[in-house]
């Protein structure tokens, strides 16, 4: 960590007394996204790691245990910031894995199109300061950068991730140099992931500092720059941890290596599942999912392999604890300027944990050979800047705490993620509202966050037109009426929420879910039905027990598929093997 910057940040925070913020009427909103954080990776959701700041937010707010994102990063972010369906705003796929027949089709642009209006745009146009520091991953071209999409100040990377110590690219660059190298039979080099500030490419402002530490300090600086304006702020902090490459300062993970080597992914998975049951995060009657086709038993590994794999998980959980500390930095700053009580804080993960093993079989040949060529992934070197590994399917299964599958899958392990909402002071515990510290199993979905943010700010959604252009209407539901006690649920029993990615579809309605996973991704290409409130690991298929309800839900999904213009995907296609 860069000590001079840390001292500066601390000095800024310490010098800030309550100011003009206190006179404002509208609350601030802080939206924090953990990258590839599994359902059971944080302490409020059953992890063995220490995340006291997230625990504090859960104790002061509401913890959702039945909240659904999409299975991949940019797709979730598109819905979270617009409240629209992903196919309506260009994210029917994402930039690292495009199904070839979908290329060029409407809804499959792979970036957030102008058909979506972001909450940042609406808030900025209604008197809010709007800030982003961290990962964008919603567009690389002029006109589609954060400053074009409503952010008054922005800083970070445009891609899905980068080296956490030096901002090098995590994959081979998609450019002419790579193409020329491959044509000559040469290995492409490692290029730097560009950093952008307010729409312009700049040098990394925090060289040598850990990625999310720099993003945290930059967000604090942004808020601090307008602390006397009297205007509320919307601050978006999309972390890059615990996204690959798994890298972290040694001090954050050295004390964890022995634990994960000794216990292994099978025991950790089972321990987390039991802990979630004890905490009420999942029902005590729930059953843990079966081992999936990509996962091996821990006991099949050699002692040498156990050391290597155990250290990988230790690094990932060190990254998780660092993220919690960075959340604490922001909340401490808000307290010191007198704005913590007037700030809604929303924490979520963008999708389930990363199962792709960039040194293994379930990735493209190019990425695997490029990684092997450029990085030292010996056990001794793991976690350093010149190493590059990912979690892989077995630890990803443990990361979900025993739910089925993981990132890129529409099963619960891929889409059920943490959500904690800490409202402004005085919202909870009043009249019929929920109490602080409430844990709820009510269904909510990522599109709901956009509606919730606008509801908090008392800003109207755009509708189907904004400033003379047609736009995708917001279809998420605000969570605020539920928090305020005005509604018993976020979604009514007849509200169907459909979604599709990579040919795998789902529809959520009330306590139930129908799902189809293609054979290419390890499924059977058949539709199944589960009560995900009682059976979050999707073990008991209810399709034949509830045939009428199943058919009704399937019809609703087919209508969604038709309305969205979803491109049928060959059931043998696997996006893992086609990441370029």
DASUL-V553796 format. One record per residue. N is the residue number from 0. RES is the residue in one small letter. OMEGA is omega in whole degrees, -180 to 180 (none if undefined). Layout:
BEGIN
n=N res=RES omega=OMEGA
n=N res=RES omega=OMEGA
END
This chain:
BEGIN
n=0 res=x omega=178
n=1 res=x omega=-173
n=2 res=x omega=-179
n=3 res=x omega=179
n=4 res=x omega=178
n=5 res=x omega=179
n=6 res=x omega=179
n=7 res=x omega=-179
n=8 res=x omega=-180
n=9 res=x omega=180
n=10 res=x omega=178
n=11 res=x omega=-177
n=12 res=x omega=-176
n=13 res=x omega=-176
n=14 res=x omega=-174
n=15 res=x omega=174
n=16 res=x omega=174
n=17 res=x omega=-169
n=18 res=x omega=-176
n=19 res=x omega=176
n=20 res=x omega=-173
n=21 res=x omega=-178
n=22 res=x omega=-176
n=23 res=x omega=180
n=24 res=x omega=-177
n=25 res=x omega=-179
n=26 res=x omega=170
n=27 res=x omega=178
n=28 res=x omega=177
n=29 res=x omega=-178
n=30 res=x omega=-177
n=31 res=x omega=-180
n=32 res=x omega=171
n=33 res=x omega=-173
n=34 res=x omega=179
n=35 res=x omega=178
n=36 res=x omega=-179
n=37 res=x omega=-176
n=38 res=x omega=-176
n=39 res=x omega=-177
n=40 res=x omega=-177
n=41 res=x omega=-177
n=42 res=x omega=179
n=43 res=x omega=-178
n=44 res=x omega=170
n=45 res=x omega=-179
n=46 res=x omega=174
n=47 res=x omega=-179
n=48 res=x omega=-178
n=49 res=x omega=176
n=50 res=x omega=-174
n=51 res=x omega=-179
n=52 res=x omega=174
n=53 res=x omega=175
n=54 res=x omega=-180
n=55 res=x omega=178
n=56 res=x omega=179
n=57 res=x omega=180
n=58 res=x omega=180
n=59 res=x omega=-175
n=60 res=x omega=-179
n=61 res=x omega=180
n=62 res=x omega=-179
n=63 res=x omega=-179
n=64 res=x omega=-180
n=65 res=x omega=-178
n=66 res=x omega=-174
n=67 res=x omega=170
n=68 res=x omega=170
n=69 res=x omega=-179
n=70 res=x omega=-178
n=71 res=x omega=-168
n=72 res=x omega=-172
n=73 res=x omega=178
n=74 res=x omega=176
n=75 res=x omega=-176
n=76 res=x omega=179
n=77 res=x omega=-180
n=78 res=x omega=-179
n=79 res=x omega=-176
n=80 res=x omega=-179
n=81 res=x omega=-176
n=82 res=x omega=-179
n=83 res=x omega=175
n=84 res=x omega=-175
n=85 res=x omega=-180
n=86 res=x omega=180
n=87 res=x omega=-174
n=88 res=x omega=172
n=89 res=x omega=-176
n=90 res=x omega=170
n=91 res=x omega=172
n=92 res=x omega=176
n=93 res=x omega=-162
n=94 res=x omega=-177
n=95 res=x omega=-176
n=96 res=x omega=-178
n=97 res=x omega=176
n=98 res=x omega=-171
n=99 res=x omega=180
n=100 res=x omega=-180
n=101 res=x omega=-178
n=102 res=x omega=179
n=103 res=x omega=-180
n=104 res=x omega=178
n=105 res=x omega=-179
n=106 res=x omega=-178
n=107 res=x omega=-178
n=108 res=x omega=180
n=109 res=x omega=175
n=110 res=x omega=-179
n=111 res=x omega=-177
n=112 res=x omega=179
n=113 res=x omega=173
n=114 res=x omega=178
n=115 res=x omega=174
n=116 res=x omega=-177
n=117 res=x omega=175
n=118 res=x omega=178
n=119 res=x omega=178
n=120 res=x omega=-178
n=121 res=x omega=179
n=122 res=x omega=177
n=123 res=x omega=-179
n=124 res=x omega=180
n=125 res=x omega=168
n=126 res=x omega=178
n=127 res=x omega=162
n=128 res=x omega=-178
n=129 res=x omega=-174
n=130 res=x omega=173
n=131 res=x omega=174
n=132 res=x omega=-180
n=133 res=x omega=-173
n=134 res=x omega=178
n=135 res=x omega=175
n=136 res=x omega=177
n=137 res=x omega=178
n=138 res=x omega=-178
n=139 res=x omega=-171
n=140 res=x omega=176
n=141 res=x omega=-177
n=142 res=x omega=-177
n=143 res=x omega=179
n=144 res=x omega=-177
n=145 res=x omega=-179
n=146 res=x omega=175
n=147 res=x omega=-173
n=148 res=x omega=169
n=149 res=x omega=-177
n=150 res=x omega=-179
n=151 res=x omega=174
n=152 res=x omega=179
n=153 res=x omega=179
n=154 res=x omega=176
n=155 res=x omega=-179
n=156 res=x omega=179
n=157 res=x omega=-174
n=158 res=x omega=-178
n=159 res=x omega=180
n=160 res=x omega=178
n=161 res=x omega=173
n=162 res=x omega=-174
n=163 res=x omega=-179
n=164 res=x omega=-174
n=165 res=x omega=178
n=166 res=x omega=170
n=167 res=x omega=179
n=168 res=x omega=-180
n=169 res=x omega=178
n=170 res=x omega=174
n=171 res=x omega=-180
n=172 res=x omega=175
n=173 res=x omega=-178
n=174 res=x omega=-176
n=175 res=x omega=-180
n=176 res=x omega=178
n=177 res=x omega=180
n=178 res=x omega=-180
n=179 res=x omega=179
n=180 res=x omega=180
n=181 res=x omega=180
n=182 res=x omega=179
n=183 res=x omega=-178
n=184 res=x omega=-179
n=185 res=x omega=179
n=186 res=x omega=177
n=187 res=x omega=180
n=188 res=x omega=176
n=189 res=x omega=-179
n=190 res=x omega=-179
n=191 res=x omega=175
n=192 res=x omega=-177
n=193 res=x omega=174
n=194 res=x omega=-178
n=195 res=x omega=173
n=196 res=x omega=178
n=197 res=x omega=175
n=198 res=x omega=-178
n=199 res=x omega=177
n=200 res=x omega=-177
n=201 res=x omega=171
n=202 res=x omega=176
n=203 res=x omega=-178
n=204 res=x omega=-176
n=205 res=x omega=-177
n=206 res=x omega=179
n=207 res=x omega=180
n=208 res=x omega=-179
n=209 res=x omega=-169
n=210 res=x omega=-173
n=211 res=x omega=174
n=212 res=x omega=177
n=213 res=x omega=180
n=214 res=x omega=178
n=215 res=x omega=-180
n=216 res=x omega=180
n=217 res=x omega=179
n=218 res=x omega=178
n=219 res=x omega=178
n=220 res=x omega=179
n=221 res=x omega=179
n=222 res=x omega=-178
n=223 res=x omega=-177
n=224 res=x omega=-179
n=225 res=x omega=-172
n=226 res=x omega=-179
n=227 res=x omega=-174
n=228 res=x omega=-177
n=229 res=x omega=179
n=230 res=x omega=176
n=231 res=x omega=180
n=232 res=x omega=167
n=233 res=x omega=-177
n=234 res=x omega=-177
n=235 res=x omega=-177
n=236 res=x omega=178
n=237 res=x omega=179
n=238 res=x omega=174
n=239 res=x omega=174
n=240 res=x omega=10
n=241 res=x omega=178
n=242 res=x omega=175
n=243 res=x omega=1
n=244 res=x omega=179
n=245 res=x omega=-178
n=246 res=x omega=179
n=247 res=x omega=172
n=248 res=x omega=-176
n=249 res=x omega=-177
n=250 res=x omega=-177
n=251 res=x omega=-175
n=252 res=x omega=-175
n=253 res=x omega=-178
n=254 res=x omega=-177
n=255 res=x omega=-173
n=256 res=x omega=-176
n=257 res=x omega=-179
n=258 res=x omega=-175
n=259 res=x omega=174
n=260 res=x omega=-178
n=261 res=x omega=-173
n=262 res=x omega=179
n=263 res=x omega=-172
n=264 res=x omega=-179
n=265 res=x omega=-180
n=266 res=x omega=179
n=267 res=x omega=179
n=268 res=x omega=-179
n=269 res=x omega=179
n=270 res=x omega=180
n=271 res=x omega=179
n=272 res=x omega=180
n=273 res=x omega=180
n=274 res=x omega=177
n=275 res=x omega=177
n=276 res=x omega=-179
n=277 res=x omega=-179
n=278 res=x omega=-177
n=279 res=x omega=177
n=280 res=x omega=171
n=281 res=x omega=-178
n=282 res=x omega=178
n=283 res=x omega=-180
n=284 res=x omega=-176
n=285 res=x omega=179
n=286 res=x omega=179
n=287 res=x omega=-179
n=288 res=x omega=175
n=289 res=x omega=174
n=290 res=x omega=-179
n=291 res=x omega=-172
n=292 res=x omega=-177
n=293 res=x omega=-171
n=294 res=x omega=178
n=295 res=x omega=172
n=296 res=x omega=179
n=297 res=x omega=-176
n=298 res=x omega=177
n=299 res=x omega=-176
n=300 res=x omega=172
n=301 res=x omega=178
n=302 res=x omega=179
n=303 res=x omega=178
n=304 res=x omega=179
n=305 res=x omega=177
n=306 res=x omega=-177
n=307 res=x omega=-178
n=308 res=x omega=179
n=309 res=x omega=179
n=310 res=x omega=177
n=311 res=x omega=-179
n=312 res=x omega=178
n=313 res=x omega=178
n=314 res=x omega=-179
n=315 res=x omega=-179
n=316 res=x omega=170
n=317 res=x omega=176
n=318 res=x omega=180
n=319 res=x omega=180
n=320 res=x omega=175
n=321 res=x omega=179
n=322 res=x omega=179
n=323 res=x omega=178
n=324 res=x omega=179
n=325 res=x omega=173
n=326 res=x omega=177
n=327 res=x omega=177
n=328 res=x omega=-178
n=329 res=x omega=-179
n=330 res=x omega=176
n=331 res=x omega=178
n=332 res=x omega=-180
n=333 res=x omega=177
n=334 res=x omega=-177
n=335 res=x omega=177
n=336 res=x omega=177
n=337 res=x omega=-176
n=338 res=x omega=-179
n=339 res=x omega=-177
n=340 res=x omega=180
n=341 res=x omega=-176
n=342 res=x omega=168
n=343 res=x omega=178
n=344 res=x omega=-180
n=345 res=x omega=176
n=346 res=x omega=175
n=347 res=x omega=170
n=348 res=x omega=-176
n=349 res=x omega=-180
n=350 res=x omega=178
n=351 res=x omega=-174
n=352 res=x omega=-176
n=353 res=x omega=179
n=354 res=x omega=178
n=355 res=x omega=177
n=356 res=x omega=-174
n=357 res=x omega=172
n=358 res=x omega=-174
n=359 res=x omega=-171
n=360 res=x omega=-172
n=361 res=x omega=176
n=362 res=x omega=-178
n=363 res=x omega=179
n=364 res=x omega=-177
n=365 res=x omega=-178
n=366 res=x omega=-179
n=367 res=x omega=-178
n=368 res=x omega=177
n=369 res=x omega=179
n=370 res=x omega=179
n=371 res=x omega=-176
n=372 res=x omega=-169
n=373 res=x omega=-171
n=374 res=x omega=177
n=375 res=x omega=-177
n=376 res=x omega=172
n=377 res=x omega=-179
n=378 res=x omega=-177
n=379 res=x omega=-173
n=380 res=x omega=-178
n=381 res=x omega=179
n=382 res=x omega=-179
n=383 res=x omega=-177
n=384 res=x omega=-180
n=385 res=x omega=170
n=386 res=x omega=178
n=387 res=x omega=177
n=388 res=x omega=177
n=389 res=x omega=-172
n=390 res=x omega=-178
n=391 res=x omega=-170
n=392 res=x omega=-176
n=393 res=x omega=178
n=394 res=x omega=176
n=395 res=x omega=177
n=396 res=x omega=175
n=397 res=x omega=-179
n=398 res=x omega=178
n=399 res=x omega=-179
n=400 res=x omega=176
n=401 res=x omega=172
n=402 res=x omega=-177
n=403 res=x omega=178
n=404 res=x omega=-169
n=405 res=x omega=-178
n=406 res=x omega=-179
n=407 res=x omega=178
n=408 res=x omega=178
n=409 res=x omega=172
n=410 res=x omega=-173
n=411 res=x omega=178
n=412 res=x omega=179
n=413 res=x omega=-172
n=414 res=x omega=178
n=415 res=x omega=-173
n=416 res=x omega=177
n=417 res=x omega=168
n=418 res=x omega=175
n=419 res=x omega=176
n=420 res=x omega=175
n=421 res=x omega=-179
n=422 res=x omega=171
n=423 res=x omega=-177
n=424 res=x omega=177
n=425 res=x omega=-180
n=426 res=x omega=-180
n=427 res=x omega=177
n=428 res=x omega=180
n=429 res=x omega=177
n=430 res=x omega=-177
n=431 res=x omega=-176
n=432 res=x omega=176
n=433 res=x omega=177
n=434 res=x omega=173
n=435 res=x omega=-178
n=436 res=x omega=179
n=437 res=x omega=171
n=438 res=x omega=-174
n=439 res=x omega=178
n=440 res=x omega=179
n=441 res=x omega=-178
n=442 res=x omega=171
n=443 res=x omega=-174
n=444 res=x omega=-168
n=445 res=x omega=177
n=446 res=x omega=-178
n=447 res=x omega=-176
n=448 res=x omega=178
n=449 res=x omega=179
n=450 res=x omega=180
n=451 res=x omega=-180
n=452 res=x omega=179
n=453 res=x omega=178
n=454 res=x omega=178
n=455 res=x omega=-177
n=456 res=x omega=-177
n=457 res=x omega=179
n=458 res=x omega=-178
n=459 res=x omega=173
n=460 res=x omega=-176
n=461 res=x omega=-173
n=462 res=x omega=-179
n=463 res=x omega=178
n=464 res=x omega=178
n=465 res=x omega=180
n=466 res=x omega=173
n=467 res=x omega=178
n=468 res=x omega=177
n=469 res=x omega=-178
n=470 res=x omega=178
n=471 res=x omega=-179
n=472 res=x omega=177
n=473 res=x omega=180
n=474 res=x omega=174
n=475 res=x omega=-180
n=476 res=x omega=177
n=477 res=x omega=178
n=478 res=x omega=-174
n=479 res=x omega=178
n=480 res=x omega=176
n=481 res=x omega=179
n=482 res=x omega=-178
n=483 res=x omega=180
n=484 res=x omega=179
n=485 res=x omega=178
n=486 res=x omega=178
n=487 res=x omega=180
n=488 res=x omega=172
n=489 res=x omega=-180
n=490 res=x omega=176
n=491 res=x omega=-177
n=492 res=x omega=-178
n=493 res=x omega=180
n=494 res=x omega=-178
n=495 res=x omega=-179
n=496 res=x omega=-177
n=497 res=x omega=-180
n=498 res=x omega=177
n=499 res=x omega=173
n=500 res=x omega=177
n=501 res=x omega=180
n=502 res=x omega=179
n=503 res=x omega=-176
n=504 res=x omega=172
n=505 res=x omega=169
n=506 res=x omega=178
n=507 res=x omega=177
n=508 res=x omega=-177
n=509 res=x omega=-180
n=510 res=x omega=-168
n=511 res=x omega=-179
n=512 res=x omega=167
n=513 res=x omega=-173
n=514 res=x omega=174
n=515 res=x omega=175
n=516 res=x omega=-174
n=517 res=x omega=179
n=518 res=x omega=-179
n=519 res=x omega=180
n=520 res=x omega=177
n=521 res=x omega=177
n=522 res=x omega=-180
n=523 res=x omega=-180
n=524 res=x omega=178
n=525 res=x omega=177
n=526 res=x omega=178
n=527 res=x omega=-177
n=528 res=x omega=-178
n=529 res=x omega=167
n=530 res=x omega=-172
n=531 res=x omega=174
n=532 res=x omega=180
n=533 res=x omega=-173
n=534 res=x omega=-175
n=535 res=x omega=178
n=536 res=x omega=175
n=537 res=x omega=-178
n=538 res=x omega=-174
n=539 res=x omega=-179
n=540 res=x omega=-176
n=541 res=x omega=-175
n=542 res=x omega=-177
n=543 res=x omega=177
n=544 res=x omega=-178
n=545 res=x omega=-173
n=546 res=x omega=-178
n=547 res=x omega=178
n=548 res=x omega=178
n=549 res=x omega=-179
n=550 res=x omega=178
n=551 res=x omega=180
n=552 res=x omega=179
n=553 res=x omega=178
n=554 res=x omega=178
n=555 res=x omega=178
n=556 res=x omega=-179
n=557 res=x omega=177
n=558 res=x omega=176
n=559 res=x omega=180
n=560 res=x omega=-180
n=561 res=x omega=-178
n=562 res=x omega=-177
n=563 res=x omega=-178
n=564 res=x omega=-176
n=565 res=x omega=-180
n=566 res=x omega=177
n=567 res=x omega=-177
n=568 res=x omega=176
n=569 res=x omega=-173
n=570 res=x omega=179
n=571 res=x omega=-177
n=572 res=x omega=180
n=573 res=x omega=-178
n=574 res=x omega=178
n=575 res=x omega=-175
n=576 res=x omega=-177
n=577 res=x omega=174
n=578 res=x omega=-176
n=579 res=x omega=none
END
